[in-house]
Amino acid sequence: MTQVTMTVNGKAVSGDVEGRTLLAEFLREKLRLTGTHIGCDTSQCGACVVHVDGQAIKSCTALAADLDGASVVTIEGMANPDGSLSVIQQAFQDHHGLQCGFCTPGMVMSAAALLKENPKPTETEVRAYLEGNICRCTGYHNIVKAILAASGQDVSAIAAE
């Protein structure tokens, strides 16, 4: 067992982990932050995306022990300080960018990373950025629309599918 200490959603946390413990497992099982979903165990679906030291990563591919000292933000850390939804979360709600909700945490975390890199992406850029995230429900149209809306762009011209 190895003791790991990191900052998660602005709070210092620590815990003992085996060397093979994935960050997703540490977050869900040790810290009870269950918003980070494990969907595929093969790094293909993107449901487990979190931010580590400001970068979006798939937490099912990172070992918790390797992230000692890191700063991690999960979906639970995306809300505004008063607990209200962030701009991105609100856009997903307003534009129906979710159905079952399983992929939503990873999509929101990926959207936040995209908008940090590219504050005004095109529809094509959003779709390309989301290639590492799988949604089995929506067909992506409303997710793309939500991300464009969160960037402050007018989405009224985007045809409904």
N, CA, C and O atoms as a DFTB+ gen file, in Angstrom:
644 C
 N C O
     1  1       0.845      -1.190       0.000
     2  2       0.000       0.000       0.000
     3  2       0.888       1.250       0.000
     4  3       1.960       1.293       0.603
     5  1       0.390       2.241      -0.694
     6  2       1.088       3.516      -0.797
     7  2       0.127       4.612      -0.370
     8  3      -1.045       4.595      -0.745
     9  1       0.615       5.557       0.409
    10  2      -0.231       6.697       0.768
    11  2      -0.139       7.732      -0.334
    12  3       0.945       8.093      -0.792
    13  1      -1.301       8.196      -0.743
    14  2      -1.393       9.192      -1.795
    15  2      -2.088      10.420      -1.206
    16  3      -3.074      10.300      -0.480
    17  1      -1.565      11.588      -1.526
    18  2      -2.177      12.844      -1.095
    19  2      -2.352      13.701      -2.338
    20  3      -1.429      13.837      -3.142
    21  1      -3.516      14.269      -2.490
    22  2      -3.788      15.153      -3.623
    23  2      -4.858      16.148      -3.225
    24  3      -5.484      16.022      -2.172
    25  1      -5.058      17.117      -4.060
    26  2      -6.149      18.069      -3.871
    27  2      -7.245      17.677      -4.843
    28  3      -7.021      17.617      -6.052
    29  1      -8.425      17.412      -4.316
    30  2      -9.555      17.030      -5.160
    31  2     -10.671      18.039      -4.936
    32  3     -11.174      18.200      -3.824
    33  1     -11.040      18.704      -5.999
    34  2     -12.084      19.733      -5.948
    35  2     -11.790      20.773      -4.878
    36  3     -12.684      21.233      -4.168
    37  1     -10.502      21.134      -4.780
    38  2     -10.080      22.180      -3.859
    39  2      -9.821      21.746      -2.430
    40  3      -9.457      22.575      -1.596
    41  1      -9.998      20.466      -2.126
    42  2      -9.793      19.974      -0.763
    43  2      -8.655      18.966      -0.729
    44  3      -8.548      18.107      -1.604
    45  1      -7.807      19.077       0.287
    46  2      -6.715      18.117       0.455
    47  2      -7.304      16.780       0.901
    48  3      -8.108      16.726       1.832
    49  1      -6.900      15.712       0.233
    50  2      -7.354      14.365       0.577
    51  2      -6.156      13.431       0.562
    52  3      -5.144      13.703      -0.084
    53  1      -6.285      12.344       1.273
    54  2      -5.235      11.328       1.222
    55  2      -5.862       9.974       1.489
    56  3      -6.959       9.876       2.040
    57  1      -5.161       8.949       1.096
    58  2      -5.645       7.592       1.308
    59  2      -4.597       6.584       0.903
    60  3      -3.687       6.890       0.132
    61  1      -4.729       5.391       1.420
    62  2      -3.836       4.300       1.061
    63  2      -4.381       3.599      -0.176
    64  3      -5.568       3.283      -0.258
    65  1      -3.496       3.364      -1.133
    66  2      -3.890       2.692      -2.373
    67  2      -2.879       1.617      -2.718
    68  3      -1.701       1.716      -2.377
    69  1      -3.352       0.599      -3.394
    70  2      -2.445      -0.379      -3.991
    71  2      -1.851       0.260      -5.242
    72  3      -2.430       1.183      -5.814
    73  1      -0.719      -0.229      -5.651
    74  2      -0.064       0.317      -6.836
    75  2      -0.910       0.250      -8.087
    76  3      -0.729       1.057      -8.998
    77  1      -1.820      -0.687      -8.150
    78  2      -2.655      -0.871      -9.350
    79  2      -3.985      -0.108      -9.288
    80  3      -4.795      -0.206     -10.210
    81  1      -4.214       0.646      -8.215
    82  2      -5.480       1.372      -8.064
    83  2      -5.567       2.508      -9.072
    84  3      -4.708       3.388      -9.109
    85  1      -6.594       2.478      -9.873
    86  2      -6.809       3.535     -10.864
    87  2      -7.378       4.776     -10.190
    88  3      -8.040       4.680      -9.157
    89  1      -7.118       5.939     -10.777
    90  2      -7.659       7.179     -10.237
    91  2      -9.175       7.103     -10.145
    92  3      -9.755       7.547      -9.155
    93  1      -9.821       6.550     -11.156
    94  2     -11.293       6.430     -11.132
    95  2     -11.755       5.644      -9.911
    96  3     -12.732       6.018      -9.263
    97  1     -11.067       4.571      -9.600
    98  2     -11.418       3.760      -8.427
    99  2     -11.188       4.540      -7.137
   100  3     -12.021       4.507      -6.231
   101  1     -10.055       5.242      -7.053
   102  2      -9.756       6.035      -5.872
   103  2     -10.844       7.076      -5.638
   104  3     -11.327       7.239      -4.517
   105  1     -11.225       7.777      -6.696
   106  2     -12.265       8.802      -6.572
   107  2     -13.602       8.211      -6.142
   108  3     -14.255       8.733      -5.238
   109  1     -14.004       7.135      -6.780
   110  2     -15.315       6.544      -6.526
   111  2     -15.369       5.770      -5.209
   112  3     -16.303       5.937      -4.424
   113  1     -14.371       4.929      -4.970
   114  2     -14.436       4.010      -3.836
   115  2     -13.866       4.587      -2.546
   116  3     -14.432       4.377      -1.473
   117  1     -12.772       5.297      -2.637
   118  2     -12.141       5.850      -1.429
   119  2     -12.747       7.197      -1.039
   120  3     -12.976       7.466       0.140
   121  1     -13.005       8.044      -2.045
   122  2     -13.504       9.387      -1.757
   123  2     -15.010       9.521      -1.917
   124  3     -15.580      10.552      -1.562
   125  1     -15.658       8.493      -2.446
   126  2     -17.114       8.482      -2.656
   127  2     -17.592       9.597      -3.584
   128  3     -18.703      10.105      -3.435
   129  1     -16.750       9.969      -4.533
   130  2     -17.120      10.925      -5.574
   131  2     -17.570      10.110      -6.781
   132  3     -16.783       9.820      -7.682
   133  1     -18.830       9.754      -6.780
   134  2     -19.331       8.790      -7.762
   135  2     -19.811       9.430      -9.062
   136  3     -20.372       8.741      -9.914
   137  1     -19.605      10.715      -9.225
   138  2     -19.961      11.349     -10.486
   139  2     -19.064      10.923     -11.632
   140  3     -19.481      10.934     -12.791
   141  1     -17.842      10.550     -11.315
   142  2     -16.924      10.033     -12.328
   143  2     -17.339       8.598     -12.616
   144  3     -17.256       7.733     -11.743
   145  1     -17.784       8.348     -13.833
   146  2     -18.304       7.021     -14.184
   147  2     -17.249       6.158     -14.860
   148  3     -16.361       6.654     -15.553
   149  1     -17.370       4.872     -14.641
   150  2     -16.516       3.901     -15.324
   151  2     -17.422       3.159     -16.299
   152  3     -18.304       2.403     -15.892
   153  1     -17.194       3.383     -17.586
   154  2     -18.102       2.831     -18.570
   155  2     -17.556       1.686     -19.388
   156  3     -18.321       0.844     -19.859
   157  1     -16.240       1.636     -19.568
   158  2     -15.730       0.640     -20.503
   159  2     -14.500      -0.109     -19.997
   160  3     -14.215      -1.206     -20.477
   161  1     -13.781       0.446     -19.058
   162  2     -12.528      -0.142     -18.565
   163  2     -11.466      -0.275     -19.642
   164  3     -10.484      -0.990     -19.441
   165  1     -11.628       0.382     -20.766
   166  2     -10.648       0.281     -21.849
   167  2     -10.236       1.645     -22.398
   168  3      -9.575       1.712     -23.435
   169  1     -10.605       2.713     -21.739
   170  2     -10.237       4.078     -22.137
   171  2     -10.871       4.513     -23.453
   172  3     -10.318       5.360     -24.154
   173  1     -12.014       3.948     -23.793
   174  2     -12.650       4.309     -25.054
   175  2     -13.871       5.199     -24.909
   176  3     -14.196       5.939     -25.837
   177  1     -14.560       5.151     -23.770
   178  2     -15.861       5.820     -23.701
   179  2     -15.819       7.250     -23.185
   180  3     -16.690       8.042     -23.543
   181  1     -14.846       7.612     -22.362
   182  2     -14.740       8.975     -21.870
   183  2     -15.640       9.320     -20.699
   184  3     -15.660      10.475     -20.274
   185  1     -16.382       8.371     -20.164
   186  2     -17.276       8.655     -19.031
   187  2     -16.492       9.013     -17.773
   188  3     -17.052       9.583     -16.836
   189  1     -15.209       8.687     -17.744
   190  2     -14.378       8.876     -16.551
   191  2     -13.484      10.111     -16.630
   192  3     -12.572      10.250     -15.814
   193  1     -13.715      11.004     -17.581
   194  2     -12.835      12.164     -17.748
   195  2     -12.886      13.065     -16.516
   196  3     -13.957      13.419     -16.023
   197  1     -11.700      13.424     -16.038
   198  2     -11.511      14.395     -14.961
   199  2     -10.370      15.312     -15.395
   200  3      -9.713      15.059     -16.405
   201  1     -10.141      16.364     -14.639
   202  2      -9.011      17.243     -14.928
   203  2      -7.932      17.006     -13.875
   204  3      -8.206      17.042     -12.675
   205  1      -6.725      16.768     -14.325
   206  2      -5.566      16.602     -13.443
   207  2      -4.564      17.691     -13.806
   208  3      -4.070      17.765     -14.931
   209  1      -4.284      18.525     -12.824
   210  2      -3.369      19.653     -13.032
   211  2      -3.758      20.447     -14.279
   212  3      -2.903      20.874     -15.055
   213  1      -5.066      20.632     -14.450
   214  2      -5.582      21.454     -15.537
   215  2      -5.757      20.763     -16.872
   216  3      -6.201      21.392     -17.833
   217  1      -5.421      19.487     -16.958
   218  2      -5.536      18.750     -18.214
   219  2      -6.616      17.676     -18.100
   220  3      -6.707      16.991     -17.081
   221  1      -7.427      17.528     -19.132
   222  2      -8.450      16.474     -19.154
   223  2      -7.762      15.135     -19.385
   224  3      -6.968      14.983     -20.314
   225  1      -8.076      14.167     -18.527
   226  2      -7.547      12.811     -18.705
   227  2      -8.663      11.811     -18.448
   228  3      -9.663      12.127     -17.803
   229  1      -8.480      10.616     -18.954
   230  2      -9.402       9.526     -18.647
   231  2      -8.884       8.861     -17.382
   232  3      -7.813       8.255     -17.387
   233  1      -9.636       8.974     -16.310
   234  2      -9.171       8.513     -15.007
   235  2      -9.098       6.998     -14.894
   236  3      -8.577       6.477     -13.908
   237  1      -9.615       6.282     -15.891
   238  2      -9.492       4.822     -15.880
   239  2      -8.143       4.374     -16.418
   240  3      -7.854       3.178     -16.453
   241  1      -7.305       5.333     -16.842
   242  2      -5.980       4.980     -17.367
   243  2      -4.855       5.507     -16.497
   244  3      -3.684       5.261     -16.787
   245  1      -5.190       6.228     -15.434
   246  2      -4.166       6.826     -14.575
   247  2      -4.132       6.113     -13.231
   248  3      -5.175       5.851     -12.632
   249  1      -2.940       5.805     -12.765
   250  2      -2.792       5.184     -11.451
   251  2      -2.808       6.269     -10.378
   252  3      -2.109       7.276     -10.491
   253  1      -3.599       6.058      -9.351
   254  2      -3.715       7.037      -8.270
   255  2      -2.355       7.322      -7.645
   256  3      -2.050       8.473      -7.336
   257  1      -1.532       6.290      -7.455
   258  2      -0.220       6.470      -6.828
   259  2       0.683       7.385      -7.646
   260  3       1.540       8.067      -7.083
   261  1       0.505       7.411      -8.949
   262  2       1.313       8.275      -9.806
   263  2       0.901       9.735      -9.705
   264  3       1.615      10.615     -10.185
   265  1      -0.238       9.998      -9.088
   266  2      -0.758      11.358      -9.035
   267  2      -0.615      11.989      -7.662
   268  3      -1.305      12.956      -7.338
   269  1       0.278      11.442      -6.860
   270  2       0.544      12.015      -5.547
   271  2       0.935      13.484      -5.730
   272  3       1.844      13.798      -6.499
   273  1       0.252      14.370      -5.028
   274  2       0.531      15.797      -5.116
   275  2      -0.243      16.525      -6.198
   276  3      -0.157      17.749      -6.295
   277  1      -0.988      15.811      -7.002
   278  2      -1.727      16.421      -8.111
   279  2      -2.960      17.177      -7.625
   280  3      -3.432      16.988      -6.504
   281  1      -3.454      18.024      -8.491
   282  2      -4.725      18.718      -8.281
   283  2      -5.734      18.120      -9.249
   284  3      -5.527      18.137     -10.463
   285  1      -6.827      17.591      -8.709
   286  2      -7.832      16.895      -9.508
   287  2      -9.173      17.621      -9.377
   288  3      -9.575      18.016      -8.283
   289  1      -9.849      17.786     -10.498
   290  2     -11.207      18.323     -10.488
   291  2     -12.111      17.283     -11.133
   292  3     -11.852      16.812     -12.240
   293  1     -13.176      16.934     -10.421
   294  2     -14.171      15.988     -10.924
   295  2     -15.446      16.748     -11.257
   296  3     -15.521      17.959     -11.050
   297  1     -16.427      16.059     -11.760
   298  2     -17.709      16.700     -12.075
   299  2     -18.305      17.369     -10.836
   300  3     -18.976      18.395     -10.949
   301  1     -18.064      16.800      -9.664
   302  2     -18.586      17.401      -8.435
   303  2     -17.958      18.765      -8.160
   304  3     -18.533      19.582      -7.441
   305  1     -16.791      19.008      -8.726
   306  2     -16.114      20.279      -8.534
   307  2     -16.426      21.309      -9.603
   308  3     -15.859      22.401      -9.591
   309  1     -17.313      20.981     -10.521
   310  2     -17.625      21.897     -11.620
   311  2     -18.694      22.930     -11.282
   312  3     -18.794      23.955     -11.957
   313  1     -19.480      22.682     -10.266
   314  2     -20.547      23.620      -9.909
   315  2     -19.947      24.940      -9.445
   316  3     -18.777      25.001      -9.067
   317  1     -20.746      25.985      -9.476
   318  2     -20.334      27.285      -8.957
   319  2     -20.180      27.194      -7.440
   320  3     -20.741      26.293      -6.817
   321  1     -19.428      28.113      -6.841
   322  2     -19.222      28.072      -5.383
   323  2     -20.520      28.052      -4.567
   324  3     -20.550      27.504      -3.465
   325  1     -21.585      28.645      -5.102
   326  2     -22.859      28.649      -4.374
   327  2     -23.672      27.371      -4.590
   328  3     -24.786      27.238      -4.082
   329  1     -23.093      26.423      -5.358
   330  2     -23.773      25.156      -5.602
   331  2     -24.620      25.130      -6.863
   332  3     -25.099      24.069      -7.263
   333  1     -24.810      26.273      -7.487
   334  2     -25.583      26.300      -8.732
   335  2     -24.757      25.698      -9.861
   336  3     -23.535      25.587      -9.763
   337  1     -25.436      25.314     -10.923
   338  2     -24.764      24.699     -12.062
   339  2     -23.816      25.676     -12.742
   340  3     -24.093      26.873     -12.829
   341  1     -22.700      25.152     -13.218
   342  2     -21.778      25.974     -14.012
   343  2     -22.442      26.303     -15.348
   344  3     -23.480      25.737     -15.691
   345  1     -21.845      27.207     -16.083
   346  2     -22.380      27.584     -17.401
   347  2     -22.514      26.348     -18.293
   348  3     -23.521      26.180     -18.980
   349  1     -21.500      25.491     -18.278
   350  2     -21.530      24.290     -19.125
   351  2     -22.635      23.341     -18.666
   352  3     -23.407      22.849     -19.488
   353  1     -22.717      23.083     -17.373
   354  2     -23.755      22.193     -16.850
   355  2     -25.145      22.740     -17.174
   356  3     -26.036      21.986     -17.564
   357  1     -25.326      24.037     -17.013
   358  2     -26.623      24.650     -17.303
   359  2     -26.952      24.535     -18.789
   360  3     -28.103      24.294     -19.153
   361  1     -25.957      24.703     -19.640
   362  2     -26.186      24.579     -21.088
   363  2     -26.598      23.151     -21.444
   364  3     -27.465      22.954     -22.295
   365  1     -25.984      22.151     -20.799
   366  2     -26.390      20.761     -21.043
   367  2     -27.851      20.566     -20.647
   368  3     -28.596      19.876     -21.343
   369  1     -28.259      21.164     -19.544
   370  2     -29.651      21.045     -19.120
   371  2     -30.577      21.804     -20.076
   372  3     -31.595      21.271     -20.517
   373  1     -30.221      23.032     -20.388
   374  2     -31.076      23.872     -21.234
   375  2     -31.243      23.332     -22.647
   376  3     -32.298      23.507     -23.257
   377  1     -30.222      22.683     -23.167
   378  2     -30.249      22.222     -24.561
   379  2     -30.389      20.706     -24.673
   380  3     -30.115      20.125     -25.723
   381  1     -30.812      20.081     -23.593
   382  2     -31.104      18.646     -23.570
   383  2     -29.903      17.818     -24.046
   384  3     -30.042      16.906     -24.861
   385  1     -28.719      18.162     -23.514
   386  2     -27.494      17.473     -23.888
   387  2     -27.274      16.200     -23.089
   388  3     -26.144      15.729     -22.962
   389  1     -28.331      15.654     -22.561
   390  2     -28.226      14.400     -21.820
   391  2     -29.550      13.658     -21.908
   392  3     -30.611      14.259     -22.070
   393  1     -29.463      12.366     -21.799
   394  2     -30.664      11.555     -21.684
   395  2     -30.510      10.667     -20.464
   396  3     -31.043      10.984     -19.401
   397  1     -29.797       9.570     -20.593
   398  2     -29.638       8.707     -19.418
   399  2     -28.681       9.322     -18.418
   400  3     -28.765       9.019     -17.228
   401  1     -27.764      10.186     -18.867
   402  2     -26.835      10.872     -17.985
   403  2     -25.539      10.147     -17.711
   404  3     -24.662      10.697     -17.044
   405  1     -25.387       8.923     -18.206
   406  2     -24.182       8.171     -17.884
   407  2     -22.926       8.833     -18.440
   408  3     -21.914       8.906     -17.742
   409  1     -22.968       9.309     -19.661
   410  2     -21.792       9.925     -20.274
   411  2     -21.623      11.385     -19.877
   412  3     -20.564      11.971     -20.101
   413  1     -22.652      11.973     -19.293
   414  2     -22.677      13.419     -19.059
   415  2     -21.491      13.945     -18.258
   416  3     -20.910      14.954     -18.660
   417  1     -21.097      13.320     -17.147
   418  2     -19.944      13.878     -16.426
   419  2     -18.694      13.971     -17.301
   420  3     -18.003      14.990     -17.285
   421  1     -18.405      12.936     -18.049
   422  2     -17.245      12.967     -18.928
   423  2     -17.395      13.977     -20.042
   424  3     -16.427      14.639     -20.416
   425  1     -18.600      14.106     -20.579
   426  2     -18.848      15.092     -21.635
   427  2     -18.655      16.512     -21.098
   428  3     -18.040      17.347     -21.761
   429  1     -19.175      16.785     -19.908
   430  2     -19.038      18.116     -19.308
   431  2     -17.563      18.425     -19.046
   432  3     -17.099      19.531     -19.321
   433  1     -16.833      17.447     -18.516
   434  2     -15.413      17.665     -18.243
   435  2     -14.630      17.870     -19.536
   436  3     -13.727      18.705     -19.589
   437  1     -14.967      17.118     -20.569
   438  2     -14.314      17.307     -21.868
   439  2     -14.675      18.660     -22.461
   440  3     -13.821      19.342     -23.027
   441  1     -15.942      19.051     -22.331
   442  2     -16.381      20.357     -22.838
   443  2     -15.628      21.484     -22.145
   444  3     -15.219      22.446     -22.794
   445  1     -15.444      21.374     -20.840
   446  2     -14.710      22.401     -20.100
   447  2     -13.273      22.502     -20.602
   448  3     -12.739      23.602     -20.742
   449  1     -12.645      21.357     -20.873
   450  2     -11.274      21.363     -21.388
   451  2     -11.225      21.997     -22.778
   452  3     -10.326      22.785     -23.074
   453  1     -12.184      21.654     -23.622
   454  2     -12.235      22.228     -24.960
   455  2     -12.384      23.745     -24.891
   456  3     -11.653      24.479     -25.555
   457  1     -13.335      24.208     -24.084
   458  2     -13.598      25.649     -24.030
   459  2     -12.440      26.414     -23.381
   460  3     -12.264      27.604     -23.643
   461  1     -11.667      25.755     -22.556
   462  2     -10.457      26.376     -22.004
   463  2      -9.425      26.573     -23.110
   464  3      -8.767      27.611     -23.176
   465  1      -9.286      25.563     -23.982
   466  2      -8.332      25.619     -25.097
   467  2      -8.819      26.498     -26.237
   468  3      -8.042      27.212     -26.871
   469  1     -10.131      26.430     -26.486
   470  2     -10.719      27.096     -27.644
   471  2     -12.066      27.681     -27.220
   472  3     -13.089      27.005     -27.329
   473  1     -12.085      28.920     -26.743
   474  2     -13.316      29.498     -26.191
   475  2     -14.491      29.620     -27.164
   476  3     -15.637      29.704     -26.722
   477  1     -14.240      29.632     -28.454
   478  2     -15.313      29.765     -29.452
   479  2     -15.141      28.724     -30.558
   480  3     -14.874      29.082     -31.705
   481  1     -15.290      27.437     -30.224
   482  2     -15.088      26.407     -31.247
   483  2     -16.235      26.377     -32.253
   484  3     -17.354      26.801     -31.964
   485  1     -15.930      25.872     -33.421
   486  2     -16.973      25.637     -34.413
   487  2     -17.662      24.307     -34.098
   488  3     -17.174      23.530     -33.278
   489  1     -18.769      24.056     -34.738
   490  2     -19.459      22.778     -34.565
   491  2     -18.533      21.616     -34.948
   492  3     -18.493      20.597     -34.259
   493  1     -17.808      21.772     -36.027
   494  2     -16.873      20.730     -36.476
   495  2     -15.785      20.489     -35.434
   496  3     -15.426      19.342     -35.169
   497  1     -15.259      21.558     -34.843
   498  2     -14.220      21.424     -33.816
   499  2     -14.753      20.722     -32.566
   500  3     -14.050      19.915     -31.958
   501  1     -15.991      21.028     -32.184
   502  2     -16.595      20.361     -31.023
   503  2     -16.721      18.868     -31.306
   504  3     -16.329      18.041     -30.483
   505  1     -17.259      18.532     -32.453
   506  2     -17.437      17.112     -32.801
   507  2     -16.094      16.377     -32.829
   508  3     -16.005      15.244     -32.356
   509  1     -15.065      16.998     -33.370
   510  2     -13.742      16.368     -33.422
   511  2     -13.181      16.182     -32.005
   512  3     -12.581      15.150     -31.706
   513  1     -13.374      17.167     -31.149
   514  2     -12.841      17.089     -29.790
   515  2     -13.510      15.978     -28.993
   516  3     -12.879      15.362     -28.134
   517  1     -14.768      15.723     -29.270
   518  2     -15.525      14.712     -28.519
   519  2     -15.346      13.295     -29.052
   520  3     -16.029      12.380     -28.591
   521  1     -14.455      13.092     -30.000
   522  2     -14.269      11.751     -30.558
   523  2     -13.914      10.710     -29.517
   524  3     -14.197       9.529     -29.720
   525  1     -13.305      11.103     -28.410
   526  2     -12.948      10.163     -27.356
   527  2     -14.031       9.938     -26.323
   528  3     -13.795       9.285     -25.307
   529  1     -15.222      10.473     -26.571
   530  2     -16.353      10.303     -25.658
   531  2     -17.499       9.640     -26.401
   532  3     -17.832      10.027     -27.521
   533  1     -18.096       8.642     -25.773
   534  2     -19.203       7.919     -26.392
   535  2     -20.503       8.217     -25.649
   536  3     -20.563       8.155     -24.421
   537  1     -21.531       8.538     -26.413
   538  2     -22.887       8.676     -25.882
   539  2     -23.757       7.703     -26.650
   540  3     -23.796       7.720     -27.880
   541  1     -24.443       6.869     -25.925
   542  2     -25.276       5.870     -26.579
   543  2     -26.721       6.335     -26.744
   544  3     -27.547       5.608     -27.297
   545  1     -27.028       7.532     -26.271
   546  2     -28.427       7.978     -26.274
   547  2     -28.734       9.108     -27.257
   548  3     -29.684       9.001     -28.032
   549  1     -27.953      10.182     -27.240
   550  2     -28.403      11.420     -27.882
   551  2     -27.992      11.600     -29.331
   552  3     -28.567      12.440     -30.022
   553  1     -27.036      10.857     -29.809
   554  2     -26.558      11.116     -31.161
   555  2     -25.714      12.366     -31.233
   556  3     -25.412      12.828     -32.333
   557  1     -25.323      12.931     -30.112
   558  2     -24.386      14.045     -29.980
   559  2     -24.943      15.407     -30.378
   560  3     -24.376      16.421     -29.971
   561  1     -25.997      15.482     -31.133
   562  2     -26.461      16.770     -31.631
   563  2     -26.685      17.768     -30.498
   564  3     -26.170      18.885     -30.549
   565  1     -27.439      17.383     -29.490
   566  2     -27.730      18.315     -28.408
   567  2     -26.529      18.557     -27.505
   568  3     -26.435      19.610     -26.874
   569  1     -25.617      17.605     -27.432
   570  2     -24.374      17.811     -26.673
   571  2     -23.549      18.893     -27.362
   572  3     -23.041      19.803     -26.707
   573  1     -23.420      18.793     -28.661
   574  2     -22.682      19.798     -29.432
   575  2     -23.354      21.156     -29.284
   576  3     -22.680      22.166     -29.084
   577  1     -24.655      21.181     -29.381
   578  2     -25.405      22.422     -29.240
   579  2     -25.181      23.036     -27.852
   580  3     -25.007      24.249     -27.733
   581  1     -25.184      22.212     -26.817
   582  2     -24.965      22.692     -25.455
   583  2     -23.569      23.299     -25.300
   584  3     -23.409      24.337     -24.658
   585  1     -22.575      22.659     -25.881
   586  2     -21.208      23.169     -25.765
   587  2     -21.069      24.495     -26.509
   588  3     -20.419      25.417     -26.017
   589  1     -21.669      24.594     -27.674
   590  2     -21.634      25.852     -28.416
   591  2     -22.362      26.942     -27.636
   592  3     -21.905      28.084     -27.605
   593  1     -23.486      26.608     -27.008
   594  2     -24.223      27.576     -26.201
   595  2     -23.392      28.009     -24.990
   596  3     -23.381      29.188     -24.635
   597  1     -22.708      27.072     -24.366
   598  2     -21.866      27.405     -23.212
   599  2     -20.731      28.340     -23.600
   600  3     -20.219      29.088     -22.767
   601  1     -20.341      28.295     -24.864
   602  2     -19.274      29.184     -25.340
   603  2     -19.819      30.571     -25.677
   604  3     -19.067      31.456     -26.085
   605  1     -21.124      30.756     -25.507
   606  2     -21.736      32.051     -25.764
   607  2     -22.182      32.260     -27.196
   608  3     -22.555      33.367     -27.583
   609  1     -22.144      31.197     -27.982
   610  2     -22.540      31.315     -29.376
   611  2     -24.038      31.109     -29.552
   612  3     -24.677      30.406     -28.769
   613  1     -24.586      31.727     -30.583
   614  2     -26.000      31.583     -30.901
   615  2     -26.207      30.218     -31.553
   616  3     -25.600      29.915     -32.581
   617  1     -27.057      29.407     -30.957
   618  2     -27.295      28.061     -31.483
   619  2     -28.657      27.946     -32.160
   620  3     -29.068      26.848     -32.536
   621  1     -29.353      29.051     -32.318
   622  2     -30.697      29.013     -32.909
   623  2     -30.663      28.560     -34.362
   624  3     -31.657      28.037     -34.865
   625  1     -29.546      28.748     -35.041
   626  2     -29.450      28.375     -36.456
   627  2     -29.140      26.895     -36.634
   628  3     -29.222      26.375     -37.747
   629  1     -28.785      26.213     -35.554
   630  2     -28.480      24.785     -35.669
   631  2     -29.784      24.016     -35.732
   632  3     -30.592      24.049     -34.804
   633  1     -29.970      23.335     -36.828
   634  2     -31.230      22.606     -37.065
   635  2     -31.356      21.459     -36.083
   636  3     -30.371      20.813     -35.727
   637  1     -32.574      21.219     -35.656
   638  2     -32.841      20.067     -34.776
   639  2     -32.752      18.784     -35.592
   640  3     -33.138      18.737     -36.760
   641  1     -32.237      17.756     -34.947
   642  2     -32.169      16.449     -35.614
   643  2     -33.115      15.494     -34.932
   644  3     -33.217      14.335     -35.333
